[in-house]
Amino acid sequence: MPVNADRNAKRYYKSGQFVPLDGLYGDMWGGWLPFMKGDQFPSHPTMGASKWSYEGPLATGLPELRKASHTLRK
């Protein structure tokens, strides 16, 4: 875990700012995206400008997708 990861966990970044370190970031609308240092935080496609927060290193993996409640037909 990077030394300044804990400090960045409590910080918010605005759309258009540059990503300070590699990791998984969440926006205020509930979206999660992986970013690499130097990327720019995007705006939400529908809601516009957003705030992003550091959620953890990429080693933790992406959040698991929900599985459909119905079964597939064979």
PDB file of N, H, CA, C and O in Angstrom:
ATOM      1  N   MET A   1       0.846  -1.177   0.000  1.00  0.00           N
ATOM      2  CA  MET A   1       0.000   0.000   0.000  1.00  0.00           C
ATOM      3  C   MET A   1       0.895   1.245   0.000  1.00  0.00           C
ATOM      4  O   MET A   1       1.821   1.337   0.806  1.00  0.00           O
ATOM      5  N   PRO A   2       0.629   2.197  -0.890  1.00  0.00           N
ATOM      6  CA  PRO A   2       1.445   3.408  -0.916  1.00  0.00           C
ATOM      7  C   PRO A   2       1.356   4.173   0.401  1.00  0.00           C
ATOM      8  O   PRO A   2       0.338   4.133   1.091  1.00  0.00           O
ATOM      9  N   VAL A   3       2.426   4.860   0.731  1.00  0.00           N
ATOM     10  H   VAL A   3       3.253   4.893   0.170  1.00  0.00           H
ATOM     11  CA  VAL A   3       2.505   5.591   1.999  1.00  0.00           C
ATOM     12  C   VAL A   3       1.391   6.621   2.119  1.00  0.00           C
ATOM     13  O   VAL A   3       0.776   6.740   3.178  1.00  0.00           O
ATOM     14  N   ASN A   4       1.121   7.370   1.047  1.00  0.00           N
ATOM     15  H   ASN A   4       1.621   7.273   0.186  1.00  0.00           H
ATOM     16  CA  ASN A   4       0.116   8.428   1.132  1.00  0.00           C
ATOM     17  C   ASN A   4      -1.281   7.958   0.765  1.00  0.00           C
ATOM     18  O   ASN A   4      -2.168   8.792   0.584  1.00  0.00           O
ATOM     19  N   ALA A   5      -1.514   6.653   0.647  1.00  0.00           N
ATOM     20  H   ALA A   5      -0.793   5.975   0.794  1.00  0.00           H
ATOM     21  CA  ALA A   5      -2.845   6.141   0.316  1.00  0.00           C
ATOM     22  C   ALA A   5      -3.843   6.444   1.430  1.00  0.00           C
ATOM     23  O   ALA A   5      -4.989   6.797   1.152  1.00  0.00           O
ATOM     24  N   ASP A   6      -3.417   6.308   2.700  1.00  0.00           N
ATOM     25  H   ASP A   6      -2.486   6.021   2.926  1.00  0.00           H
ATOM     26  CA  ASP A   6      -4.313   6.577   3.824  1.00  0.00           C
ATOM     27  C   ASP A   6      -4.719   8.046   3.855  1.00  0.00           C
ATOM     28  O   ASP A   6      -5.870   8.372   4.143  1.00  0.00           O
ATOM     29  N   ARG A   7      -3.779   8.923   3.560  1.00  0.00           N
ATOM     30  H   ARG A   7      -2.843   8.659   3.326  1.00  0.00           H
ATOM     31  CA  ARG A   7      -4.069  10.364   3.534  1.00  0.00           C
ATOM     32  C   ARG A   7      -5.042  10.690   2.394  1.00  0.00           C
ATOM     33  O   ARG A   7      -5.928  11.528   2.563  1.00  0.00           O
ATOM     34  N   ASN A   8      -4.887  10.037   1.238  1.00  0.00           N
ATOM     35  H   ASN A   8      -4.167   9.356   1.101  1.00  0.00           H
ATOM     36  CA  ASN A   8      -5.751  10.291   0.090  1.00  0.00           C
ATOM     37  C   ASN A   8      -7.150   9.703   0.275  1.00  0.00           C
ATOM     38  O   ASN A   8      -8.082  10.115  -0.416  1.00  0.00           O
ATOM     39  N   ALA A   9      -7.314   8.747   1.193  1.00  0.00           N
ATOM     40  H   ALA A   9      -6.557   8.413   1.754  1.00  0.00           H
ATOM     41  CA  ALA A   9      -8.614   8.117   1.409  1.00  0.00           C
ATOM     42  C   ALA A   9      -9.644   9.114   1.932  1.00  0.00           C
ATOM     43  O   ALA A   9     -10.843   8.920   1.736  1.00  0.00           O
ATOM     44  N   LYS A  10      -9.197  10.162   2.586  1.00  0.00           N
ATOM     45  H   LYS A  10      -8.222  10.319   2.746  1.00  0.00           H
ATOM     46  CA  LYS A  10     -10.118  11.134   3.171  1.00  0.00           C
ATOM     47  C   LYS A  10     -10.268  12.380   2.300  1.00  0.00           C
ATOM     48  O   LYS A  10     -10.928  13.340   2.699  1.00  0.00           O
ATOM     49  N   ARG A  11      -9.666  12.369   1.130  1.00  0.00           N
ATOM     50  H   ARG A  11      -9.130  11.589   0.806  1.00  0.00           H
ATOM     51  CA  ARG A  11      -9.656  13.541   0.274  1.00  0.00           C
ATOM     52  C   ARG A  11     -10.579  13.353  -0.922  1.00  0.00           C
ATOM     53  O   ARG A  11     -10.717  12.246  -1.441  1.00  0.00           O
ATOM     54  N   TYR A  12     -11.202  14.431  -1.351  1.00  0.00           N
ATOM     55  H   TYR A  12     -11.089  15.331  -0.929  1.00  0.00           H
ATOM     56  CA  TYR A  12     -12.065  14.395  -2.522  1.00  0.00           C
ATOM     57  C   TYR A  12     -11.415  15.145  -3.673  1.00  0.00           C
ATOM     58  O   TYR A  12     -10.737  16.151  -3.470  1.00  0.00           O
ATOM     59  N   TYR A  13     -11.630  14.643  -4.884  1.00  0.00           N
ATOM     60  H   TYR A  13     -12.181  13.825  -5.049  1.00  0.00           H
ATOM     61  CA  TYR A  13     -11.083  15.245  -6.094  1.00  0.00           C
ATOM     62  C   TYR A  13     -12.236  15.584  -7.025  1.00  0.00           C
ATOM     63  O   TYR A  13     -13.216  14.843  -7.103  1.00  0.00           O
ATOM     64  N   LYS A  14     -12.121  16.694  -7.725  1.00  0.00           N
ATOM     65  H   LYS A  14     -11.325  17.296  -7.662  1.00  0.00           H
ATOM     66  CA  LYS A  14     -13.177  17.135  -8.643  1.00  0.00           C
ATOM     67  C   LYS A  14     -12.908  16.626 -10.047  1.00  0.00           C
ATOM     68  O   LYS A  14     -11.763  16.359 -10.412  1.00  0.00           O
ATOM     69  N   SER A  15     -13.966  16.493 -10.832  1.00  0.00           N
ATOM     70  H   SER A  15     -14.896  16.710 -10.536  1.00  0.00           H
ATOM     71  CA  SER A  15     -13.822  16.140 -12.239  1.00  0.00           C
ATOM     72  C   SER A  15     -12.874  17.130 -12.896  1.00  0.00           C
ATOM     73  O   SER A  15     -12.953  18.334 -12.650  1.00  0.00           O
ATOM     74  N   GLY A  16     -11.971  16.615 -13.739  1.00  0.00           N
ATOM     75  H   GLY A  16     -11.907  15.637 -13.939  1.00  0.00           H
ATOM     76  CA  GLY A  16     -10.997  17.457 -14.411  1.00  0.00           C
ATOM     77  C   GLY A  16      -9.647  17.487 -13.729  1.00  0.00           C
ATOM     78  O   GLY A  16      -8.646  17.828 -14.359  1.00  0.00           O
ATOM     79  N   GLN A  17      -9.596  17.132 -12.436  1.00  0.00           N
ATOM     80  H   GLN A  17     -10.409  16.855 -11.924  1.00  0.00           H
ATOM     81  CA  GLN A  17      -8.310  17.087 -11.742  1.00  0.00           C
ATOM     82  C   GLN A  17      -7.551  15.825 -12.154  1.00  0.00           C
ATOM     83  O   GLN A  17      -8.146  14.855 -12.623  1.00  0.00           O
ATOM     84  N   PHE A  18      -6.225  15.853 -11.969  1.00  0.00           N
ATOM     85  H   PHE A  18      -5.742  16.641 -11.588  1.00  0.00           H
ATOM     86  CA  PHE A  18      -5.409  14.700 -12.290  1.00  0.00           C
ATOM     87  C   PHE A  18      -5.377  13.730 -11.120  1.00  0.00           C
ATOM     88  O   PHE A  18      -5.373  14.139  -9.959  1.00  0.00           O
ATOM     89  N   VAL A  19      -5.354  12.434 -11.440  1.00  0.00           N
ATOM     90  H   VAL A  19      -5.358  12.101 -12.383  1.00  0.00           H
ATOM     91  CA  VAL A  19      -5.320  11.365 -10.439  1.00  0.00           C
ATOM     92  C   VAL A  19      -3.944  11.347  -9.772  1.00  0.00           C
ATOM     93  O   VAL A  19      -2.929  11.281 -10.465  1.00  0.00           O
ATOM     94  N   PRO A  20      -3.893  11.404  -8.423  1.00  0.00           N
ATOM     95  CA  PRO A  20      -2.610  11.475  -7.716  1.00  0.00           C
ATOM     96  C   PRO A  20      -1.865  10.136  -7.622  1.00  0.00           C
ATOM     97  O   PRO A  20      -0.635  10.125  -7.604  1.00  0.00           O
ATOM     98  N   LEU A  21      -2.590   9.005  -7.563  1.00  0.00           N
ATOM     99  H   LEU A  21      -3.590   9.014  -7.578  1.00  0.00           H
ATOM    100  CA  LEU A  21      -1.941   7.703  -7.491  1.00  0.00           C
ATOM    101  C   LEU A  21      -2.860   6.614  -8.025  1.00  0.00           C
ATOM    102  O   LEU A  21      -4.081   6.767  -8.044  1.00  0.00           O
ATOM    103  N   ASP A  22      -2.253   5.513  -8.458  1.00  0.00           N
ATOM    104  H   ASP A  22      -1.261   5.389  -8.442  1.00  0.00           H
ATOM    105  CA  ASP A  22      -3.024   4.387  -8.985  1.00  0.00           C
ATOM    106  C   ASP A  22      -3.991   3.884  -7.920  1.00  0.00           C
ATOM    107  O   ASP A  22      -3.653   3.839  -6.738  1.00  0.00           O
ATOM    108  N   GLY A  23      -5.188   3.510  -8.340  1.00  0.00           N
ATOM    109  H   GLY A  23      -5.464   3.546  -9.301  1.00  0.00           H
ATOM    110  CA  GLY A  23      -6.127   2.947  -7.384  1.00  0.00           C
ATOM    111  C   GLY A  23      -7.542   2.934  -7.897  1.00  0.00           C
ATOM    112  O   GLY A  23      -7.826   3.312  -9.033  1.00  0.00           O
ATOM    113  N   LEU A  24      -8.414   2.492  -7.035  1.00  0.00           N
ATOM    114  H   LEU A  24      -8.184   2.185  -6.111  1.00  0.00           H
ATOM    115  CA  LEU A  24      -9.837   2.429  -7.322  1.00  0.00           C
ATOM    116  C   LEU A  24     -10.486   3.653  -6.684  1.00  0.00           C
ATOM    117  O   LEU A  24     -10.276   3.926  -5.502  1.00  0.00           O
ATOM    118  N   TYR A  25     -11.271   4.387  -7.463  1.00  0.00           N
ATOM    119  H   TYR A  25     -11.441   4.165  -8.423  1.00  0.00           H
ATOM    120  CA  TYR A  25     -11.912   5.612  -6.989  1.00  0.00           C
ATOM    121  C   TYR A  25     -13.420   5.501  -7.165  1.00  0.00           C
ATOM    122  O   TYR A  25     -13.906   4.900  -8.123  1.00  0.00           O
ATOM    123  N   GLY A  26     -14.146   6.085  -6.230  1.00  0.00           N
ATOM    124  H   GLY A  26     -13.751   6.573  -5.451  1.00  0.00           H
ATOM    125  CA  GLY A  26     -15.601   6.102  -6.291  1.00  0.00           C
ATOM    126  C   GLY A  26     -16.088   7.529  -6.428  1.00  0.00           C
ATOM    127  O   GLY A  26     -15.520   8.446  -5.834  1.00  0.00           O
ATOM    128  N   ASP A  27     -17.145   7.720  -7.216  1.00  0.00           N
ATOM    129  H   ASP A  27     -17.606   6.976  -7.699  1.00  0.00           H
ATOM    130  CA  ASP A  27     -17.704   9.062  -7.346  1.00  0.00           C
ATOM    131  C   ASP A  27     -18.931   9.201  -6.457  1.00  0.00           C
ATOM    132  O   ASP A  27     -19.426   8.216  -5.909  1.00  0.00           O
ATOM    133  N   MET A  28     -19.413  10.419  -6.319  1.00  0.00           N
ATOM    134  H   MET A  28     -19.011  11.219  -6.764  1.00  0.00           H
ATOM    135  CA  MET A  28     -20.532  10.683  -5.416  1.00  0.00           C
ATOM    136  C   MET A  28     -21.849  10.099  -5.904  1.00  0.00           C
ATOM    137  O   MET A  28     -22.834  10.113  -5.165  1.00  0.00           O
ATOM    138  N   TRP A  29     -21.890   9.584  -7.132  1.00  0.00           N
ATOM    139  H   TRP A  29     -21.090   9.572  -7.732  1.00  0.00           H
ATOM    140  CA  TRP A  29     -23.103   8.983  -7.698  1.00  0.00           C
ATOM    141  C   TRP A  29     -23.099   7.469  -7.553  1.00  0.00           C
ATOM    142  O   TRP A  29     -24.026   6.803  -8.015  1.00  0.00           O
ATOM    143  N   GLY A  30     -22.065   6.913  -6.917  1.00  0.00           N
ATOM    144  H   GLY A  30     -21.312   7.454  -6.542  1.00  0.00           H
ATOM    145  CA  GLY A  30     -22.020   5.474  -6.672  1.00  0.00           C
ATOM    146  C   GLY A  30     -21.214   4.678  -7.684  1.00  0.00           C
ATOM    147  O   GLY A  30     -21.159   3.452  -7.592  1.00  0.00           O
ATOM    148  N   GLY A  31     -20.590   5.341  -8.642  1.00  0.00           N
ATOM    149  H   GLY A  31     -20.634   6.338  -8.716  1.00  0.00           H
ATOM    150  CA  GLY A  31     -19.770   4.640  -9.620  1.00  0.00           C
ATOM    151  C   GLY A  31     -18.364   4.396  -9.100  1.00  0.00           C
ATOM    152  O   GLY A  31     -17.844   5.189  -8.315  1.00  0.00           O
ATOM    153  N   TRP A  32     -17.750   3.311  -9.531  1.00  0.00           N
ATOM    154  H   TRP A  32     -18.173   2.667 -10.169  1.00  0.00           H
ATOM    155  CA  TRP A  32     -16.382   2.969  -9.165  1.00  0.00           C
ATOM    156  C   TRP A  32     -15.596   2.752 -10.441  1.00  0.00           C
ATOM    157  O   TRP A  32     -16.053   2.058 -11.348  1.00  0.00           O
ATOM    158  N   LEU A  33     -14.409   3.346 -10.513  1.00  0.00           N
ATOM    159  H   LEU A  33     -14.037   3.910  -9.776  1.00  0.00           H
ATOM    160  CA  LEU A  33     -13.549   3.169 -11.675  1.00  0.00           C
ATOM    161  C   LEU A  33     -12.098   3.068 -11.240  1.00  0.00           C
ATOM    162  O   LEU A  33     -11.683   3.728 -10.287  1.00  0.00           O
ATOM    163  N   PRO A  34     -11.316   2.232 -11.945  1.00  0.00           N
ATOM    164  CA  PRO A  34      -9.875   2.192 -11.679  1.00  0.00           C
ATOM    165  C   PRO A  34      -9.184   3.307 -12.464  1.00  0.00           C
ATOM    166  O   PRO A  34      -9.515   3.544 -13.626  1.00  0.00           O
ATOM    167  N   PHE A  35      -8.236   3.984 -11.840  1.00  0.00           N
ATOM    168  H   PHE A  35      -7.968   3.791 -10.896  1.00  0.00           H
ATOM    169  CA  PHE A  35      -7.479   5.042 -12.504  1.00  0.00           C
ATOM    170  C   PHE A  35      -5.994   4.840 -12.253  1.00  0.00           C
ATOM    171  O   PHE A  35      -5.584   4.288 -11.232  1.00  0.00           O
ATOM    172  N   MET A  36      -5.207   5.297 -13.201  1.00  0.00           N
ATOM    173  H   MET A  36      -5.540   5.745 -14.031  1.00  0.00           H
ATOM    174  CA  MET A  36      -3.754   5.279 -13.080  1.00  0.00           C
ATOM    175  C   MET A  36      -3.290   6.704 -12.841  1.00  0.00           C
ATOM    176  O   MET A  36      -3.930   7.653 -13.293  1.00  0.00           O
ATOM    177  N   LYS A  37      -2.176   6.858 -12.132  1.00  0.00           N
ATOM    178  H   LYS A  37      -1.656   6.087 -11.765  1.00  0.00           H
ATOM    179  CA  LYS A  37      -1.630   8.174 -11.840  1.00  0.00           C
ATOM    180  C   LYS A  37      -1.465   8.964 -13.148  1.00  0.00           C
ATOM    181  O   LYS A  37      -0.900   8.460 -14.119  1.00  0.00           O
ATOM    182  N   GLY A  38      -1.958  10.189 -13.158  1.00  0.00           N
ATOM    183  H   GLY A  38      -2.417  10.599 -12.369  1.00  0.00           H
ATOM    184  CA  GLY A  38      -1.863  11.040 -14.336  1.00  0.00           C
ATOM    185  C   GLY A  38      -3.136  11.089 -15.161  1.00  0.00           C
ATOM    186  O   GLY A  38      -3.287  11.981 -15.996  1.00  0.00           O
ATOM    187  N   ASP A  39      -4.077  10.134 -14.948  1.00  0.00           N
ATOM    188  H   ASP A  39      -3.954   9.410 -14.270  1.00  0.00           H
ATOM    189  CA  ASP A  39      -5.379  10.204 -15.626  1.00  0.00           C
ATOM    190  C   ASP A  39      -6.133  11.418 -15.116  1.00  0.00           C
ATOM    191  O   ASP A  39      -5.765  11.996 -14.093  1.00  0.00           O
ATOM    192  N   GLN A  40      -7.185  11.808 -15.822  1.00  0.00           N
ATOM    193  H   GLN A  40      -7.484  11.338 -16.653  1.00  0.00           H
ATOM    194  CA  GLN A  40      -8.049  12.885 -15.352  1.00  0.00           C
ATOM    195  C   GLN A  40      -9.370  12.301 -14.891  1.00  0.00           C
ATOM    196  O   GLN A  40      -9.926  11.410 -15.533  1.00  0.00           O
ATOM    197  N   PHE A  41      -9.870  12.813 -13.766  1.00  0.00           N
ATOM    198  H   PHE A  41      -9.419  13.536 -13.245  1.00  0.00           H
ATOM    199  CA  PHE A  41     -11.168  12.367 -13.291  1.00  0.00           C
ATOM    200  C   PHE A  41     -12.240  12.868 -14.256  1.00  0.00           C
ATOM    201  O   PHE A  41     -12.282  14.058 -14.567  1.00  0.00           O
ATOM    202  N   PRO A  42     -13.111  11.968 -14.734  1.00  0.00           N
ATOM    203  CA  PRO A  42     -14.144  12.381 -15.684  1.00  0.00           C
ATOM    204  C   PRO A  42     -15.390  12.922 -14.985  1.00  0.00           C
ATOM    205  O   PRO A  42     -15.566  12.762 -13.777  1.00  0.00           O
ATOM    206  N   SER A  43     -16.235  13.553 -15.763  1.00  0.00           N
ATOM    207  H   SER A  43     -16.093  13.683 -16.744  1.00  0.00           H
ATOM    208  CA  SER A  43     -17.557  13.963 -15.293  1.00  0.00           C
ATOM    209  C   SER A  43     -18.503  12.793 -15.474  1.00  0.00           C
ATOM    210  O   SER A  43     -18.268  11.926 -16.316  1.00  0.00           O
ATOM    211  N   HIS A  44     -19.561  12.762 -14.700  1.00  0.00           N
ATOM    212  H   HIS A  44     -19.752  13.467 -14.016  1.00  0.00           H
ATOM    213  CA  HIS A  44     -20.582  11.732 -14.853  1.00  0.00           C
ATOM    214  C   HIS A  44     -21.326  12.006 -16.152  1.00  0.00           C
ATOM    215  O   HIS A  44     -21.649  13.162 -16.425  1.00  0.00           O
ATOM    216  N   PRO A  45     -21.615  10.978 -16.977  1.00  0.00           N
ATOM    217  CA  PRO A  45     -22.258  11.199 -18.272  1.00  0.00           C
ATOM    218  C   PRO A  45     -23.632  11.870 -18.191  1.00  0.00           C
ATOM    219  O   PRO A  45     -24.010  12.596 -19.110  1.00  0.00           O
ATOM    220  N   THR A  46     -24.369  11.647 -17.130  1.00  0.00           N
ATOM    221  H   THR A  46     -24.062  11.057 -16.383  1.00  0.00           H
ATOM    222  CA  THR A  46     -25.697  12.235 -16.989  1.00  0.00           C
ATOM    223  C   THR A  46     -25.731  13.401 -16.010  1.00  0.00           C
ATOM    224  O   THR A  46     -26.363  14.423 -16.276  1.00  0.00           O
ATOM    225  N   MET A  47     -25.057  13.247 -14.889  1.00  0.00           N
ATOM    226  H   MET A  47     -24.544  12.417 -14.673  1.00  0.00           H
ATOM    227  CA  MET A  47     -25.151  14.222 -13.806  1.00  0.00           C
ATOM    228  C   MET A  47     -24.132  15.361 -13.914  1.00  0.00           C
ATOM    229  O   MET A  47     -24.267  16.365 -13.215  1.00  0.00           O
ATOM    230  N   GLY A  48     -23.126  15.229 -14.764  1.00  0.00           N
ATOM    231  H   GLY A  48     -23.016  14.413 -15.331  1.00  0.00           H
ATOM    232  CA  GLY A  48     -22.136  16.293 -14.937  1.00  0.00           C
ATOM    233  C   GLY A  48     -20.976  16.172 -13.970  1.00  0.00           C
ATOM    234  O   GLY A  48     -20.570  15.068 -13.606  1.00  0.00           O
ATOM    235  N   ALA A  49     -20.441  17.319 -13.552  1.00  0.00           N
ATOM    236  H   ALA A  49     -20.770  18.215 -13.848  1.00  0.00           H
ATOM    237  CA  ALA A  49     -19.270  17.348 -12.669  1.00  0.00           C
ATOM    238  C   ALA A  49     -19.513  16.519 -11.415  1.00  0.00           C
ATOM    239  O   ALA A  49     -20.629  16.463 -10.897  1.00  0.00           O
ATOM    240  N   SER A  50     -18.463  15.884 -10.940  1.00  0.00           N
ATOM    241  H   SER A  50     -17.557  15.930 -11.361  1.00  0.00           H
ATOM    242  CA  SER A  50     -18.594  14.981  -9.809  1.00  0.00           C
ATOM    243  C   SER A  50     -17.398  15.126  -8.882  1.00  0.00           C
ATOM    244  O   SER A  50     -16.387  15.725  -9.248  1.00  0.00           O
ATOM    245  N   LYS A  51     -17.518  14.578  -7.686  1.00  0.00           N
ATOM    246  H   LYS A  51     -18.340  14.092  -7.389  1.00  0.00           H
ATOM    247  CA  LYS A  51     -16.410  14.492  -6.740  1.00  0.00           C
ATOM    248  C   LYS A  51     -16.017  13.022  -6.657  1.00  0.00           C
ATOM    249  O   LYS A  51     -16.878  12.141  -6.668  1.00  0.00           O
ATOM    250  N   TRP A  52     -14.721  12.762  -6.573  1.00  0.00           N
ATOM    251  H   TRP A  52     -14.022  13.477  -6.564  1.00  0.00           H
ATOM    252  CA  TRP A  52     -14.185  11.414  -6.510  1.00  0.00           C
ATOM    253  C   TRP A  52     -13.402  11.228  -5.218  1.00  0.00           C
ATOM    254  O   TRP A  52     -12.768  12.167  -4.737  1.00  0.00           O
ATOM    255  N   SER A  53     -13.440  10.027  -4.652  1.00  0.00           N
ATOM    256  H   SER A  53     -13.956   9.264  -5.043  1.00  0.00           H
ATOM    257  CA  SER A  53     -12.651   9.719  -3.467  1.00  0.00           C
ATOM    258  C   SER A  53     -11.896   8.411  -3.690  1.00  0.00           C
ATOM    259  O   SER A  53     -12.361   7.514  -4.392  1.00  0.00           O
ATOM    260  N   TYR A  54     -10.727   8.331  -3.077  1.00  0.00           N
ATOM    261  H   TYR A  54     -10.348   9.060  -2.507  1.00  0.00           H
ATOM    262  CA  TYR A  54      -9.881   7.141  -3.177  1.00  0.00           C
ATOM    263  C   TYR A  54     -10.514   6.020  -2.365  1.00  0.00           C
ATOM    264  O   TYR A  54     -10.829   6.200  -1.189  1.00  0.00           O
ATOM    265  N   GLU A  55     -10.705   4.839  -3.006  1.00  0.00           N
ATOM    266  H   GLU A  55     -10.449   4.692  -3.962  1.00  0.00           H
ATOM    267  CA  GLU A  55     -11.331   3.705  -2.321  1.00  0.00           C
ATOM    268  C   GLU A  55     -10.336   2.618  -1.934  1.00  0.00           C
ATOM    269  O   GLU A  55     -10.595   1.838  -1.018  1.00  0.00           O
ATOM    270  N   GLY A  56      -9.196   2.561  -2.627  1.00  0.00           N
ATOM    271  H   GLY A  56      -8.985   3.194  -3.371  1.00  0.00           H
ATOM    272  CA  GLY A  56      -8.191   1.559  -2.297  1.00  0.00           C
ATOM    273  C   GLY A  56      -7.290   1.265  -3.473  1.00  0.00           C
ATOM    274  O   GLY A  56      -7.535   1.735  -4.584  1.00  0.00           O
ATOM    275  N   PRO A  57      -6.238   0.482  -3.231  1.00  0.00           N
ATOM    276  CA  PRO A  57      -5.307   0.150  -4.305  1.00  0.00           C
ATOM    277  C   PRO A  57      -5.951  -0.816  -5.299  1.00  0.00           C
ATOM    278  O   PRO A  57      -6.929  -1.494  -4.983  1.00  0.00           O
ATOM    279  N   LEU A  58      -5.393  -0.866  -6.485  1.00  0.00           N
ATOM    280  H   LEU A  58      -4.599  -0.316  -6.741  1.00  0.00           H
ATOM    281  CA  LEU A  58      -5.922  -1.761  -7.512  1.00  0.00           C
ATOM    282  C   LEU A  58      -5.752  -3.227  -7.140  1.00  0.00           C
ATOM    283  O   LEU A  58      -6.447  -4.082  -7.689  1.00  0.00           O
ATOM    284  N   ALA A  59      -4.864  -3.529  -6.241  1.00  0.00           N
ATOM    285  H   ALA A  59      -4.300  -2.834  -5.795  1.00  0.00           H
ATOM    286  CA  ALA A  59      -4.640  -4.913  -5.801  1.00  0.00           C
ATOM    287  C   ALA A  59      -5.879  -5.498  -5.138  1.00  0.00           C
ATOM    288  O   ALA A  59      -6.035  -6.718  -5.098  1.00  0.00           O
ATOM    289  N   THR A  60      -6.762  -4.651  -4.616  1.00  0.00           N
ATOM    290  H   THR A  60      -6.635  -3.660  -4.649  1.00  0.00           H
ATOM    291  CA  THR A  60      -7.980  -5.143  -3.966  1.00  0.00           C
ATOM    292  C   THR A  60      -8.987  -5.642  -4.983  1.00  0.00           C
ATOM    293  O   THR A  60      -9.931  -6.343  -4.619  1.00  0.00           O
ATOM    294  N   GLY A  61      -8.807  -5.297  -6.253  1.00  0.00           N
ATOM    295  H   GLY A  61      -8.039  -4.728  -6.549  1.00  0.00           H
ATOM    296  CA  GLY A  61      -9.706  -5.753  -7.305  1.00  0.00           C
ATOM    297  C   GLY A  61     -10.913  -4.851  -7.448  1.00  0.00           C
ATOM    298  O   GLY A  61     -11.158  -3.963  -6.631  1.00  0.00           O
ATOM    299  N   LEU A  62     -11.650  -5.102  -8.495  1.00  0.00           N
ATOM    300  H   LEU A  62     -11.451  -5.824  -9.158  1.00  0.00           H
ATOM    301  CA  LEU A  62     -12.854  -4.332  -8.758  1.00  0.00           C
ATOM    302  C   LEU A  62     -14.020  -4.917  -7.986  1.00  0.00           C
ATOM    303  O   LEU A  62     -14.013  -6.106  -7.665  1.00  0.00           O
ATOM    304  N   PRO A  63     -15.026  -4.103  -7.682  1.00  0.00           N
ATOM    305  CA  PRO A  63     -16.191  -4.629  -6.968  1.00  0.00           C
ATOM    306  C   PRO A  63     -16.873  -5.708  -7.793  1.00  0.00           C
ATOM    307  O   PRO A  63     -16.921  -5.620  -9.019  1.00  0.00           O
ATOM    308  N   GLU A  64     -17.392  -6.712  -7.131  1.00  0.00           N
ATOM    309  H   GLU A  64     -17.353  -6.783  -6.135  1.00  0.00           H
ATOM    310  CA  GLU A  64     -18.043  -7.819  -7.823  1.00  0.00           C
ATOM    311  C   GLU A  64     -19.382  -7.367  -8.395  1.00  0.00           C
ATOM    312  O   GLU A  64     -20.159  -6.685  -7.727  1.00  0.00           O
ATOM    313  N   LEU A  65     -19.638  -7.756  -9.632  1.00  0.00           N
ATOM    314  H   LEU A  65     -19.007  -8.310 -10.175  1.00  0.00           H
ATOM    315  CA  LEU A  65     -20.908  -7.415 -10.263  1.00  0.00           C
ATOM    316  C   LEU A  65     -22.017  -8.274  -9.679  1.00  0.00           C
ATOM    317  O   LEU A  65     -21.789  -9.425  -9.307  1.00  0.00           O
ATOM    318  N   ARG A  66     -23.205  -7.717  -9.601  1.00  0.00           N
ATOM    319  H   ARG A  66     -23.390  -6.782  -9.903  1.00  0.00           H
ATOM    320  CA  ARG A  66     -24.347  -8.480  -9.120  1.00  0.00           C
ATOM    321  C   ARG A  66     -24.759  -9.503 -10.163  1.00  0.00           C
ATOM    322  O   ARG A  66     -24.763  -9.221 -11.362  1.00  0.00           O
ATOM    323  N   LYS A  67     -25.100 -10.677  -9.701  1.00  0.00           N
ATOM    324  H   LYS A  67     -25.097 -10.906  -8.728  1.00  0.00           H
ATOM    325  CA  LYS A  67     -25.534 -11.721 -10.614  1.00  0.00           C
ATOM    326  C   LYS A  67     -27.039 -11.635 -10.797  1.00  0.00           C
ATOM    327  O   LYS A  67     -27.770 -11.270  -9.876  1.00  0.00           O
ATOM    328  N   ALA A  68     -27.487 -11.973 -11.983  1.00  0.00           N
ATOM    329  H   ALA A  68     -26.893 -12.269 -12.731  1.00  0.00           H
ATOM    330  CA  ALA A  68     -28.926 -11.925 -12.284  1.00  0.00           C
ATOM    331  C   ALA A  68     -29.671 -12.899 -11.369  1.00  0.00           C
ATOM    332  O   ALA A  68     -29.153 -13.957 -11.012  1.00  0.00           O
ATOM    333  N   SER A  69     -30.878 -12.527 -11.004  1.00  0.00           N
ATOM    334  H   SER A  69     -31.299 -11.667 -11.294  1.00  0.00           H
ATOM    335  CA  SER A  69     -31.655 -13.362 -10.103  1.00  0.00           C
ATOM    336  C   SER A  69     -32.318 -14.527 -10.830  1.00  0.00           C
ATOM    337  O   SER A  69     -32.777 -15.476 -10.194  1.00  0.00           O
ATOM    338  N   HIS A  70     -32.371 -14.459 -12.151  1.00  0.00           N
ATOM    339  H   HIS A  70     -31.998 -13.688 -12.668  1.00  0.00           H
ATOM    340  CA  HIS A  70     -32.986 -15.558 -12.911  1.00  0.00           C
ATOM    341  C   HIS A  70     -31.898 -16.444 -13.513  1.00  0.00           C
ATOM    342  O   HIS A  70     -30.759 -16.014 -13.694  1.00  0.00           O
ATOM    343  N   THR A  71     -32.260 -17.666 -13.813  1.00  0.00           N
ATOM    344  H   THR A  71     -33.185 -18.016 -13.665  1.00  0.00           H
ATOM    345  CA  THR A  71     -31.299 -18.587 -14.399  1.00  0.00           C
ATOM    346  C   THR A  71     -31.454 -18.579 -15.909  1.00  0.00           C
ATOM    347  O   THR A  71     -32.530 -18.305 -16.439  1.00  0.00           O
ATOM    348  N   LEU A  72     -30.373 -18.881 -16.579  1.00  0.00           N
ATOM    349  H   LEU A  72     -29.498 -19.104 -16.148  1.00  0.00           H
ATOM    350  CA  LEU A  72     -30.404 -18.931 -18.036  1.00  0.00           C
ATOM    351  C   LEU A  72     -31.064 -20.224 -18.520  1.00  0.00           C
ATOM    352  O   LEU A  72     -30.903 -21.279 -17.906  1.00  0.00           O
ATOM    353  N   ARG A  73     -31.786 -20.136 -19.594  1.00  0.00           N
ATOM    354  H   ARG A  73     -31.917 -19.279 -20.093  1.00  0.00           H
ATOM    355  CA  ARG A  73     -32.405 -21.327 -20.175  1.00  0.00           C
ATOM    356  C   ARG A  73     -31.382 -22.074 -21.007  1.00  0.00           C
ATOM    357  O   ARG A  73     -30.515 -21.473 -21.640  1.00  0.00           O
ATOM    358  N   LYS A  74     -31.495 -23.381 -20.997  1.00  0.00           N
ATOM    359  H   LYS A  74     -32.200 -23.870 -20.483  1.00  0.00           H
ATOM    360  CA  LYS A  74     -30.578 -24.191 -21.803  1.00  0.00           C
ATOM    361  C   LYS A  74     -31.249 -24.658 -23.059  1.00  0.00           C
ATOM    362  O   LYS A  74     -30.633 -25.355 -23.865  1.00  0.00           O
TER     363      LYS A  74
END
